[in-house]
Amino acid sequence: MSFAAAERATTQPDATTDRAANALRQLRQNVALLERLCDMVDSAGAAGADAELRQQVAVQRGVVEDLTRATRRHLTELLRDAENSPPATAPRRRAAHARLRTDFERVEDRIRQATRRP
């Protein structure tokens, strides 16, 4: 491997990190949508929320659950890659995993708060 290729390998994000980050981004966006839908149900009141809105909340919860599983899988893959990486890239991958894992835990807290609602 040339010096330039080695330098790029240590400074550019890799596909595993990108997949985990993109999965987390999608999860965040869908959790925000779930929170907005739950706010709409709350503002309409328990009796005032129509069946269609409640159905949208249920569907969005399913989407969030699927994305949570996918994100967890990508984070596990990233950790496995970090553990099996050469010494030059392992610290960067471990750091990326730690940052993404922390963000994921924050999103999980938001999910728990949103799913305690209707």
N, CA, C and O atoms as a GROMACS GRO file, in nm:
protein
  472
    1MET      N    1   0.085  -0.117   0.000
    1MET     CA    2   0.000   0.000   0.000
    1MET      C    3   0.089   0.123   0.000
    1MET      O    4   0.186   0.132   0.076
    2SER      N    5   0.056   0.217  -0.085
    2SER     CA    6   0.133   0.340  -0.092
    2SER      C    7   0.106   0.426   0.031
    2SER      O    8   0.009   0.405   0.104
    3PHE      N    9   0.193   0.523   0.052
    3PHE     CA   10   0.174   0.614   0.165
    3PHE      C   11   0.042   0.689   0.152
    3PHE      O   12  -0.030   0.706   0.250
    4ALA      N   13   0.011   0.735   0.030
    4ALA     CA   14  -0.114   0.810   0.009
    4ALA      C   15  -0.235   0.723   0.039
    4ALA      O   16  -0.332   0.771   0.099
    5ALA      N   17  -0.232   0.597  -0.002
    5ALA     CA   18  -0.344   0.507   0.025
    5ALA      C   19  -0.357   0.481   0.175
    5ALA      O   20  -0.468   0.475   0.227
    6ALA      N   21  -0.245   0.466   0.243
    6ALA     CA   22  -0.249   0.445   0.388
    6ALA      C   23  -0.303   0.568   0.458
    6ALA      O   24  -0.379   0.557   0.554
    7GLU      N   25  -0.264   0.686   0.411
    7GLU     CA   26  -0.313   0.810   0.470
    7GLU      C   27  -0.464   0.823   0.451
    7GLU      O   28  -0.535   0.860   0.545
    8ARG      N   29  -0.513   0.792   0.331
    8ARG     CA   30  -0.658   0.797   0.306
    8ARG      C   31  -0.731   0.698   0.394
    8ARG      O   32  -0.839   0.728   0.445
    9ALA      N   33  -0.675   0.580   0.413
    9ALA     CA   34  -0.739   0.476   0.494
    9ALA      C   35  -0.755   0.520   0.639
    9ALA      O   36  -0.848   0.475   0.706
   10THR      N   37  -0.667   0.606   0.688
   10THR     CA   38  -0.676   0.648   0.828
   10THR      C   39  -0.756   0.775   0.846
   10THR      O   40  -0.791   0.809   0.959
   11THR      N   41  -0.788   0.847   0.738
   11THR     CA   42  -0.858   0.974   0.754
   11THR      C   43  -0.999   0.973   0.696
   11THR      O   44  -1.082   1.054   0.738
   12GLN      N   45  -1.029   0.887   0.602
   12GLN     CA   46  -1.161   0.886   0.540
   12GLN      C   47  -1.254   0.789   0.612
   12GLN      O   48  -1.210   0.683   0.657
   13PRO      N   49  -1.381   0.825   0.624
   13PRO     CA   50  -1.475   0.732   0.686
   13PRO      C   51  -1.491   0.609   0.598
   13PRO      O   52  -1.482   0.618   0.476
   14ASP      N   53  -1.515   0.497   0.661
   14ASP     CA   54  -1.531   0.375   0.584
   14ASP      C   55  -1.679   0.342   0.567
   14ASP      O   56  -1.765   0.407   0.626
   15ALA      N   57  -1.707   0.242   0.487
   15ALA     CA   58  -1.845   0.207   0.454
   15ALA      C   59  -1.922   0.160   0.577
   15ALA      O   60  -2.041   0.191   0.590
   16THR      N   61  -1.858   0.089   0.666
   16THR     CA   62  -1.927   0.040   0.786
   16THR      C   63  -1.970   0.156   0.874
   16THR      O   64  -2.081   0.157   0.926
   17THR      N   65  -1.882   0.253   0.891
   17THR     CA   66  -1.916   0.371   0.971
   17THR      C   67  -2.027   0.450   0.903
   17THR      O   68  -2.119   0.497   0.970
   18ASP      N   69  -2.017   0.464   0.772
   18ASP     CA   70  -2.122   0.536   0.698
   18ASP      C   71  -2.257   0.469   0.712
   18ASP      O   72  -2.359   0.536   0.731
   19ARG      N   73  -2.260   0.337   0.702
   19ARG     CA   74  -2.388   0.265   0.715
   19ARG      C   75  -2.448   0.286   0.854
   19ARG      O   76  -2.568   0.311   0.867
   20ALA      N   77  -2.365   0.277   0.956
   20ALA     CA   78  -2.414   0.297   1.093
   20ALA      C   79  -2.463   0.440   1.112
   20ALA      O   80  -2.568   0.462   1.173
   21ALA      N   81  -2.389   0.538   1.061
   21ALA     CA   82  -2.428   0.678   1.075
   21ALA      C   83  -2.557   0.707   0.998
   21ALA      O   84  -2.644   0.779   1.048
   22ASN      N   85  -2.570   0.652   0.879
   22ASN     CA   86  -2.692   0.672   0.800
   22ASN      C   87  -2.812   0.606   0.866
   22ASN      O   88  -2.922   0.662   0.867
   23ALA      N   89  -2.793   0.487   0.921
   23ALA     CA   90  -2.902   0.419   0.990
   23ALA      C   91  -2.947   0.501   1.112
   23ALA      O   92  -3.066   0.514   1.138
   24LEU      N   93  -2.851   0.556   1.184
   24LEU     CA   94  -2.884   0.638   1.301
   24LEU      C   95  -2.956   0.766   1.258
   24LEU      O   96  -3.050   0.809   1.325
   25ARG      N   97  -2.913   0.825   1.149
   25ARG     CA   98  -2.978   0.947   1.097
   25ARG      C   99  -3.124   0.917   1.061
   25ARG      O  100  -3.214   0.993   1.096
   26GLN      N  101  -3.147   0.806   0.991
   26GLN     CA  102  -3.284   0.768   0.956
   26GLN      C  103  -3.368   0.743   1.080
   26GLN      O  104  -3.483   0.785   1.088
   27LEU      N  105  -3.308   0.676   1.177
   27LEU     CA  106  -3.380   0.649   1.302
   27LEU      C  107  -3.420   0.779   1.369
   27LEU      O  108  -3.534   0.794   1.412
   28ARG      N  109  -3.325   0.874   1.380
   28ARG     CA  110  -3.354   1.004   1.442
   28ARG      C  111  -3.471   1.074   1.372
   28ARG      O  112  -3.560   1.126   1.438
   29GLN      N  113  -3.469   1.075   1.240
   29GLN     CA  114  -3.574   1.142   1.164
   29GLN      C  115  -3.710   1.076   1.188
   29GLN      O  116  -3.811   1.145   1.202
   30ASN      N  117  -3.712   0.945   1.194
   30ASN     CA  118  -3.838   0.876   1.214
   30ASN      C  119  -3.888   0.886   1.357
   30ASN      O  120  -4.008   0.884   1.381
   31VAL      N  121  -3.796   0.896   1.453
   31VAL     CA  122  -3.838   0.919   1.592
   31VAL      C  123  -3.900   1.058   1.604
   31VAL      O  124  -3.999   1.076   1.674
   32ALA      N  125  -3.842   1.156   1.535
   32ALA     CA  126  -3.900   1.291   1.536
   32ALA      C  127  -4.041   1.289   1.479
   32ALA      O  128  -4.130   1.356   1.531
   33LEU      N  129  -4.062   1.214   1.373
   33LEU     CA  130  -4.195   1.202   1.315
   33LEU      C  131  -4.291   1.134   1.413
   33LEU      O  132  -4.405   1.177   1.428
   34LEU      N  133  -4.245   1.029   1.479
   34LEU     CA  134  -4.328   0.962   1.579
   34LEU      C  135  -4.365   1.058   1.691
   34LEU      O  136  -4.480   1.060   1.736
   35GLU      N  137  -4.270   1.138   1.736
   35GLU     CA  138  -4.299   1.235   1.841
   35GLU      C  139  -4.404   1.336   1.796
   35GLU      O  140  -4.494   1.371   1.872
   36ARG      N  141  -4.393   1.383   1.671
   36ARG     CA  142  -4.493   1.478   1.619
   36ARG      C  143  -4.631   1.414   1.613
   36ARG      O  144  -4.731   1.476   1.650
   37LEU      N  145  -4.636   1.290   1.566
   37LEU     CA  146  -4.766   1.221   1.560
   37LEU      C  147  -4.825   1.204   1.700
   37LEU      O  148  -4.944   1.224   1.720
   38CYS      N  149  -4.741   1.167   1.795
   38CYS     CA  150  -4.789   1.152   1.933
   38CYS      C  151  -4.836   1.286   1.990
   38CYS      O  152  -4.934   1.291   2.065
   39ASP      N  153  -4.767   1.394   1.955
   39ASP     CA  154  -4.811   1.528   1.997
   39ASP      C  155  -4.949   1.560   1.939
   39ASP      O  156  -5.034   1.618   2.007
   40MET      N  157  -4.970   1.520   1.815
   40MET     CA  158  -5.101   1.544   1.752
   40MET      C  159  -5.210   1.466   1.824
   40MET      O  160  -5.320   1.518   1.845
   41VAL      N  161  -5.182   1.343   1.862
   41VAL     CA  162  -5.279   1.262   1.937
   41VAL      C  163  -5.305   1.327   2.072
   41VAL      O  164  -5.420   1.337   2.115
   42ASP      N  165  -5.198   1.372   2.139
   42ASP     CA  166  -5.213   1.438   2.270
   42ASP      C  167  -5.298   1.564   2.260
   42ASP      O  168  -5.384   1.587   2.343
   43SER      N  169  -5.272   1.645   2.157
   43SER     CA  170  -5.346   1.771   2.144
   43SER      C  171  -5.492   1.746   2.107
   43SER      O  172  -5.579   1.826   2.142
   44ALA      N  173  -5.518   1.637   2.036
   44ALA     CA  174  -5.657   1.605   2.001
   44ALA      C  175  -5.731   1.544   2.120
   44ALA      O  176  -5.854   1.540   2.121
   45GLY      N  177  -5.657   1.496   2.218
   45GLY     CA  178  -5.720   1.431   2.333
   45GLY      C  179  -5.744   1.284   2.302
   45GLY      O  180  -5.753   1.244   2.186
   46ALA      N  181  -5.753   1.206   2.406
   46ALA     CA  182  -5.769   1.061   2.388
   46ALA      C  183  -5.893   1.028   2.308
   46ALA      O  184  -5.890   0.940   2.222
   47ALA      N  185  -6.001   1.096   2.335
   47ALA     CA  186  -6.126   1.066   2.265
   47ALA      C  187  -6.132   1.132   2.128
   47ALA      O  188  -6.201   1.084   2.039
   48GLY      N  189  -6.057   1.243   2.111
   48GLY     CA  190  -6.065   1.318   1.987
   48GLY      C  191  -5.976   1.267   1.875
   48GLY      O  192  -5.996   1.302   1.758
   49ALA      N  193  -5.877   1.185   1.908
   49ALA     CA  194  -5.786   1.135   1.805
   49ALA      C  195  -5.860   1.033   1.719
   49ALA      O  196  -5.916   0.936   1.770
   50ASP      N  197  -5.860   1.056   1.589
   50ASP     CA  198  -5.933   0.966   1.501
   50ASP      C  199  -5.853   0.838   1.475
   50ASP      O  200  -5.734   0.830   1.504
   51ALA      N  201  -5.921   0.741   1.421
   51ALA     CA  202  -5.862   0.610   1.397
   51ALA      C  203  -5.744   0.618   1.300
   51ALA      O  204  -5.646   0.545   1.314
   52GLU      N  205  -5.754   0.707   1.202
   52GLU     CA  206  -5.645   0.718   1.103
   52GLU      C  207  -5.517   0.768   1.169
   52GLU      O  208  -5.409   0.718   1.140
   53LEU      N  209  -5.529   0.867   1.257
   53LEU     CA  210  -5.412   0.919   1.326
   53LEU      C  211  -5.351   0.813   1.417
   53LEU      O  212  -5.229   0.798   1.422
   54ARG      N  213  -5.434   0.740   1.487
   54ARG     CA  214  -5.384   0.632   1.573
   54ARG      C  215  -5.316   0.524   1.490
   54ARG      O  216  -5.216   0.465   1.533
   55GLN      N  217  -5.369   0.497   1.371
   55GLN     CA  218  -5.308   0.399   1.281
   55GLN      C  219  -5.171   0.448   1.234
   55GLN      O  220  -5.076   0.370   1.225
   56GLN      N  221  -5.161   0.578   1.204
   56GLN     CA  222  -5.032   0.634   1.163
   56GLN      C  223  -4.928   0.620   1.275
   56GLN      O  224  -4.812   0.589   1.248
   57VAL      N  225  -4.971   0.643   1.398
   57VAL     CA  226  -4.880   0.628   1.513
   57VAL      C  227  -4.833   0.482   1.522
   57VAL      O  228  -4.715   0.457   1.542
   58ALA      N  229  -4.926   0.389   1.507
   58ALA     CA  230  -4.890   0.247   1.515
   58ALA      C  231  -4.793   0.208   1.404
   58ALA      O  232  -4.696   0.135   1.429
   59VAL      N  233  -4.818   0.255   1.283
   59VAL     CA  234  -4.728   0.224   1.171
   59VAL      C  235  -4.591   0.285   1.196
   59VAL      O  236  -4.489   0.220   1.172
   60GLN      N  237  -4.588   0.409   1.244
   60GLN     CA  238  -4.460   0.476   1.269
   60GLN      C  239  -4.383   0.405   1.379
   60GLN      O  240  -4.260   0.397   1.372
   61ARG      N  241  -4.451   0.355   1.480
   61ARG     CA  242  -4.383   0.278   1.585
   61ARG      C  243  -4.317   0.155   1.525
   61ARG      O  244  -4.205   0.120   1.562
   62GLY      N  245  -4.385   0.088   1.432
   62GLY     CA  246  -4.327  -0.028   1.365
   62GLY      C  247  -4.204   0.010   1.284
   62GLY      O  248  -4.105  -0.063   1.285
   63VAL      N  249  -4.210   0.123   1.215
   63VAL     CA  250  -4.095   0.170   1.138
   63VAL      C  251  -3.977   0.198   1.231
   63VAL      O  252  -3.864   0.160   1.202
   64VAL      N  253  -4.004   0.264   1.343
   64VAL     CA  254  -3.899   0.296   1.439
   64VAL      C  255  -3.838   0.168   1.496
   64VAL      O  256  -3.716   0.160   1.513
   65GLU      N  257  -3.921   0.069   1.526
   65GLU     CA  258  -3.869  -0.058   1.578
   65GLU      C  259  -3.777  -0.125   1.476
   65GLU      O  260  -3.670  -0.175   1.511
   66ASP      N  261  -3.817  -0.126   1.349
   66ASP     CA  262  -3.734  -0.185   1.243
   66ASP      C  263  -3.601  -0.110   1.229
   66ASP      O  264  -3.496  -0.172   1.218
   67LEU      N  265  -3.608   0.021   1.230
   67LEU     CA  266  -3.486   0.101   1.218
   67LEU      C  267  -3.395   0.086   1.340
   67LEU      O  268  -3.273   0.091   1.328
   68THR      N  269  -3.455   0.067   1.456
   68THR     CA  270  -3.376   0.044   1.577
   68THR      C  271  -3.297  -0.085   1.565
   68THR      O  272  -3.178  -0.090   1.596
   69ARG      N  273  -3.364  -0.190   1.518
   69ARG     CA  274  -3.294  -0.318   1.499
   69ARG      C  275  -3.182  -0.305   1.395
   69ARG      O  276  -3.073  -0.357   1.416
   70ALA      N  277  -3.210  -0.237   1.286
   70ALA     CA  278  -3.109  -0.220   1.181
   70ALA      C  279  -2.990  -0.139   1.233
   70ALA      O  280  -2.875  -0.173   1.205
   71THR      N  281  -3.017  -0.033   1.308
   71THR     CA  282  -2.909   0.050   1.362
   71THR      C  283  -2.825  -0.029   1.460
   71THR      O  284  -2.702  -0.021   1.458
   72ARG      N  285  -2.891  -0.106   1.545
   72ARG     CA  286  -2.818  -0.190   1.641
   72ARG      C  287  -2.727  -0.289   1.566
   72ARG      O  288  -2.613  -0.312   1.607
   73ARG      N  289  -2.778  -0.347   1.459
   73ARG     CA  290  -2.701  -0.441   1.378
   73ARG      C  291  -2.579  -0.372   1.316
   73ARG      O  292  -2.469  -0.427   1.316
   74HIS      N  293  -2.598  -0.250   1.264
   74HIS     CA  294  -2.487  -0.176   1.204
   74HIS      C  295  -2.382  -0.139   1.308
   74HIS      O  296  -2.262  -0.142   1.280
   75LEU      N  297  -2.426  -0.103   1.427
   75LEU     CA  298  -2.331  -0.069   1.533
   75LEU      C  299  -2.251  -0.192   1.576
   75LEU      O  300  -2.131  -0.182   1.604
   76THR      N  301  -2.316  -0.306   1.582
   76THR     CA  302  -2.246  -0.430   1.615
   76THR      C  303  -2.143  -0.463   1.508
   76THR      O  304  -2.032  -0.505   1.539
   77GLU      N  305  -2.180  -0.444   1.383
   77GLU     CA  306  -2.087  -0.467   1.271
   77GLU      C  307  -1.968  -0.371   1.279
   77GLU      O  308  -1.854  -0.412   1.255
   78LEU      N  309  -1.994  -0.247   1.312
   78LEU     CA  310  -1.886  -0.149   1.325
   78LEU      C  311  -1.791  -0.187   1.438
   78LEU      O  312  -1.669  -0.176   1.422
   79LEU      N  313  -1.844  -0.231   1.550
   79LEU     CA  314  -1.759  -0.273   1.662
   79LEU      C  315  -1.676  -0.394   1.623
   79LEU      O  316  -1.556  -0.400   1.654
   80ARG      N  317  -1.736  -0.490   1.556
   80ARG     CA  318  -1.665  -0.610   1.512
   80ARG      C  319  -1.551  -0.571   1.416
   80ARG      O  320  -1.440  -0.623   1.425
   81ASP      N  321  -1.581  -0.479   1.323
   81ASP     CA  322  -1.478  -0.432   1.230
   81ASP      C  323  -1.365  -0.361   1.305
   81ASP      O  324  -1.248  -0.377   1.271
   82ALA      N  325  -1.401  -0.283   1.406
   82ALA     CA  326  -1.298  -0.211   1.484
   82ALA      C  327  -1.207  -0.310   1.555
   82ALA      O  328  -1.086  -0.290   1.561
   83GLU      N  329  -1.265  -0.415   1.609
   83GLU     CA  330  -1.186  -0.515   1.681
   83GLU      C  331  -1.094  -0.592   1.587
   83GLU      O  332  -0.988  -0.639   1.628
   84ASN      N  333  -1.134  -0.606   1.461
   84ASN     CA  334  -1.055  -0.681   1.364
   84ASN      C  335  -0.973  -0.592   1.271
   84ASN      O  336  -0.914  -0.641   1.175
   85SER      N  337  -0.969  -0.463   1.299
   85SER     CA  338  -0.898  -0.369   1.214
   85SER      C  339  -0.749  -0.369   1.244
   85SER      O  340  -0.706  -0.406   1.353
   86PRO      N  341  -0.670  -0.328   1.146
   86PRO     CA  342  -0.527  -0.311   1.172
   86PRO      C  343  -0.505  -0.197   1.271
   86PRO      O  344  -0.591  -0.110   1.285
   87PRO      N  345  -0.394  -0.198   1.340
   87PRO     CA  346  -0.368  -0.096   1.442
   87PRO      C  347  -0.380   0.048   1.393
   87PRO      O  348  -0.411   0.137   1.472
   88ALA      N  349  -0.357   0.072   1.267
   88ALA     CA  350  -0.365   0.209   1.214
   88ALA      C  351  -0.508   0.262   1.211
   88ALA      O  352  -0.528   0.382   1.229
   89THR      N  353  -0.607   0.175   1.190
   89THR     CA  354  -0.746   0.222   1.177
   89THR      C  355  -0.834   0.185   1.296
   89THR      O  356  -0.942   0.242   1.311
   90ALA      N  357  -0.790   0.094   1.380
   90ALA     CA  358  -0.873   0.048   1.492
   90ALA      C  359  -0.915   0.162   1.587
   90ALA      O  360  -1.032   0.168   1.623
   91PRO      N  361  -0.824   0.251   1.628
   91PRO     CA  362  -0.867   0.357   1.720
   91PRO      C  363  -0.974   0.448   1.661
   91PRO      O  364  -1.067   0.491   1.730
   92ARG      N  365  -0.961   0.479   1.533
   92ARG     CA  366  -1.061   0.564   1.468
   92ARG      C  367  -1.196   0.494   1.464
   92ARG      O  368  -1.299   0.557   1.489
   93ARG      N  369  -1.196   0.367   1.433
   93ARG     CA  370  -1.322   0.293   1.428
   93ARG      C  371  -1.384   0.277   1.566
   93ARG      O  372  -1.506   0.286   1.582
   94ARG      N  373  -1.300   0.254   1.666
   94ARG     CA  374  -1.353   0.244   1.802
   94ARG      C  375  -1.414   0.377   1.847
   94ARG      O  376  -1.519   0.380   1.911
   95ALA      N  377  -1.348   0.486   1.812
   95ALA     CA  378  -1.400   0.619   1.847
   95ALA      C  379  -1.531   0.646   1.775
   95ALA      O  380  -1.625   0.700   1.833
   96ALA      N  381  -1.538   0.608   1.648
   96ALA     CA  382  -1.663   0.627   1.572
   96ALA      C  383  -1.774   0.545   1.635
   96ALA      O  384  -1.887   0.592   1.649
   97HIS      N  385  -1.743   0.422   1.673
   97HIS     CA  386  -1.843   0.337   1.737
   97HIS      C  387  -1.890   0.399   1.867
   97HIS      O  388  -2.010   0.401   1.895
   98ALA      N  389  -1.798   0.448   1.948
   98ALA     CA  390  -1.835   0.507   2.077
   98ALA      C  391  -1.927   0.628   2.058
   98ALA      O  392  -2.026   0.643   2.129
   99ARG      N  393  -1.893   0.715   1.961
   99ARG     CA  394  -1.977   0.834   1.936
   99ARG      C  395  -2.116   0.792   1.889
   99ARG      O  396  -2.217   0.842   1.938
  100LEU      N  397  -2.120   0.701   1.793
  100LEU     CA  398  -2.249   0.658   1.739
  100LEU      C  399  -2.330   0.583   1.844
  100LEU      O  400  -2.452   0.598   1.849
  101ARG      N  401  -2.265   0.503   1.926
  101ARG     CA  402  -2.334   0.429   2.031
  101ARG      C  403  -2.397   0.526   2.132
  101ARG      O  404  -2.511   0.506   2.175
  102THR      N  405  -2.324   0.631   2.168
  102THR     CA  406  -2.377   0.732   2.261
  102THR      C  407  -2.499   0.801   2.200
  102THR      O  408  -2.600   0.820   2.267
  103ASP      N  409  -2.488   0.838   2.073
  103ASP     CA  410  -2.602   0.901   2.004
  103ASP      C  411  -2.721   0.805   1.998
  103ASP      O  412  -2.835   0.846   2.017
  104PHE      N  413  -2.693   0.678   1.971
  104PHE     CA  414  -2.799   0.578   1.964
  104PHE      C  415  -2.870   0.564   2.098
  104PHE      O  416  -2.992   0.553   2.102
  105GLU      N  417  -2.795   0.566   2.206
  105GLU     CA  418  -2.856   0.556   2.340
  105GLU      C  419  -2.946   0.675   2.368
  105GLU      O  420  -3.051   0.660   2.431
  106ARG      N  421  -2.906   0.793   2.323
  106ARG     CA  422  -2.992   0.912   2.340
  106ARG      C  423  -3.122   0.897   2.260
  106ARG      O  424  -3.229   0.932   2.309
  107VAL      N  425  -3.110   0.846   2.139
  107VAL     CA  426  -3.229   0.826   2.056
  107VAL      C  427  -3.319   0.720   2.120
  107VAL      O  428  -3.442   0.733   2.118
  108GLU      N  429  -3.260   0.616   2.176
  108GLU     CA  430  -3.340   0.513   2.245
  108GLU      C  431  -3.419   0.574   2.361
  108GLU      O  432  -3.533   0.535   2.385
  109ASP      N  433  -3.359   0.669   2.432
  109ASP     CA  434  -3.431   0.738   2.540
  109ASP      C  435  -3.552   0.813   2.485
  109ASP      O  436  -3.661   0.810   2.543
  110ARG      N  437  -3.532   0.880   2.371
  110ARG     CA  438  -3.645   0.950   2.308
  110ARG      C  439  -3.753   0.852   2.264
  110ARG      O  440  -3.872   0.882   2.274
  111ILE      N  441  -3.712   0.736   2.216
  111ILE     CA  442  -3.810   0.635   2.175
  111ILE      C  443  -3.891   0.589   2.295
  111ILE      O  444  -4.013   0.579   2.287
  112ARG      N  445  -3.823   0.563   2.406
  112ARG     CA  446  -3.894   0.520   2.528
  112ARG      C  447  -3.995   0.626   2.572
  112ARG      O  448  -4.107   0.593   2.612
  113GLN      N  449  -3.955   0.752   2.566
  113GLN     CA  450  -4.047   0.859   2.605
  113GLN      C  451  -4.166   0.867   2.511
  113GLN      O  452  -4.280   0.886   2.555
  114ALA      N  453  -4.141   0.853   2.383
  114ALA     CA  454  -4.250   0.863   2.284
  114ALA      C  455  -4.345   0.744   2.294
  114ALA      O  456  -4.466   0.761   2.277
  115THR      N  457  -4.292   0.625   2.321
  115THR     CA  458  -4.379   0.508   2.324
  115THR      C  459  -4.455   0.494   2.455
  115THR      O  460  -4.543   0.408   2.466
  116ARG      N  461  -4.424   0.575   2.554
  116ARG     CA  462  -4.504   0.575   2.678
  116ARG      C  463  -4.635   0.650   2.655
  116ARG      O  464  -4.728   0.643   2.736
  117ARG      N  465  -4.640   0.721   2.546
  117ARG     CA  466  -4.759   0.798   2.513
  117ARG      C  467  -4.860   0.707   2.446
  117ARG      O  468  -4.841   0.586   2.444
  118PRO      N  469  -4.967   0.762   2.391
  118PRO     CA  470  -5.079   0.680   2.339
  118PRO      C  471  -5.044   0.559   2.265
  118PRO      O  472  -5.133   0.487   2.219
   0.00000   0.00000   0.00000
